[in-house]
């Protein structure tokens, strides 16, 4: 099945790069608390990260993920946050949710550690198909980190 995903991964990569470029131009920089979280994660350059609040997060291949979820574990429903390299999209009503921002900052770090858009998206999409969205290791890492911060009273 992975060979069937290759075109979707590249289409998704093109979309994420274009969307990232827009968010990097129009989004806001991290506030002090968000920078603190980024420092804990050891993100390379926090000044490059931008957050853009939007009314709704859409993805060009959501129909593909919906279709594939008929044959595999569930993928994604409508996300409230989405990381695109150094760009983070959040729904407006969640813009100040530090738990969500911490979760998305983990994905920024994962993009860095894995080497960029294509390696991250290959791994992310594959894991979502294999394990389901909530059980994919990249998602579990992000959720565990943000939960730990919350439990320690840091967010």
N, C-alpha and C positions, 0 to 999 in steps of 0.2 A: 504494500500500500504506500510505502514511503516514496516510491518513484512517481506515484500519482500526485503527491503533494508538492513536488518540485515547482511546477508552474505557479501554484497558489502561494508558495513561500516567496517566490520572486515578485509576484504581483503585490503581495502584502508588503514586501520590503520596499518596493517603489513607493507605495502609498505612505508607509511610515516615514520614509525619508522626506517626501514632499510635505507631509503634515508636520513633521518635526521642524522643518525649515520655517514654516508659518508660525508655529508656536514660539520658536526661538526669537522671532522678530516681534511678536505681539504679546507674549506672556510676561508675567512679572517674575522678578528674581525671588530667591528664597528669603523668607524672613529669618530672624535670629534663631528662633526655636527650630525651624526646618534646617537651618545650617548646622545647628548642634547635632541633629539627627544624622545629617550627611557626614559630619566629622566622626561620629561613632562608627559609621559604616566605612570610613576611610575612602570616600569618593574622591577621585583625583582632583577635579576642579569644580568646586561648587558654584563658581561664578558663571559657568556655562549653562547651568540648569535653569529652566523657565517653567512656570506653571500657568496654564490658561484655563480659566473657568468657562464652561460652555453649558448651554441649556440641555444638550443631549449629546452623548458620545455615540457616534456611528462608525461603522467599519465597512469598507467596500465588499468584504468577503463574508459578511455575517450569514448570508444565505448558504455559502459553502459549508461553514461550520455547522449550521443547522442541519444541512443535508447529511454531513459526515457523522453527526451525533446520532443519526438513526442507526448507524452500523457500529458505533463505538460508545464508550462512556461519554457522558455529557461534556460539552465543551464550554461555551460561554453563553450566558444570557446577556442582557443589557448591562454593560459594566458602568460603574460610577467613577472609575478611574482607569486611565490607560497610559502606559509609559511608552514613549517612542524615542529611545536613545536618551538624550538629555532633556527631552520635552515631556511634560506631564500634563495630561488633560484630566480635569475633574469636573463633575457636574457642579453647577453653581451652588446648589444647596449643600454640597459636601466640601466646599473650598477651604473651610477652616478646620476640617476634620484631620487632626494630626495623626490619628491612627491610620487613616487612609494614605496621607502623604508619606508617612514612614514606610508603609507597604510599597508604595510606588517608588520611593527612593531606593529600596532594596532592588527593584527591577533596574533602576539606573545603574547600580553597582554591578548587577548581573550582566547587563549590556557591556559594561567596561571589561569585566573579567572574562567574558566569553569572546570578546574581540569585535563587537559591533552588531549591526542589524541582522545580517544574514545568519551568522552563527547563533545568535540569541533566538531569532525567530524559528530557525530549524529545530532547535532543541525544545523551545517552548511549545510550538504546535505539535511536535511529535509527542511530548509528554502529556499534553492535554488529550490527544487522541488515545494514547496508551492507558493512562491512569485516570482520565477525567480531570476537569479543571481544578477542582478542590484538592485532589490527591496528587497533582503533578508536583514533583520535587521543587521546581522553581517557585511555584505558588505557595507551597507549604513553607519554604524558607522565608518568603516575604511575610506571610501571615504569622509565623512563629516570632520573627523579629519584632513586628509591630505589637503583637500580643505581649511579649516580654517587656517592651518599653511601657506599655499601658499598665501592666501588673506592677512595675517598679515605680509607677507614678510619674514617669517622664513625659507622657503624652496625655 
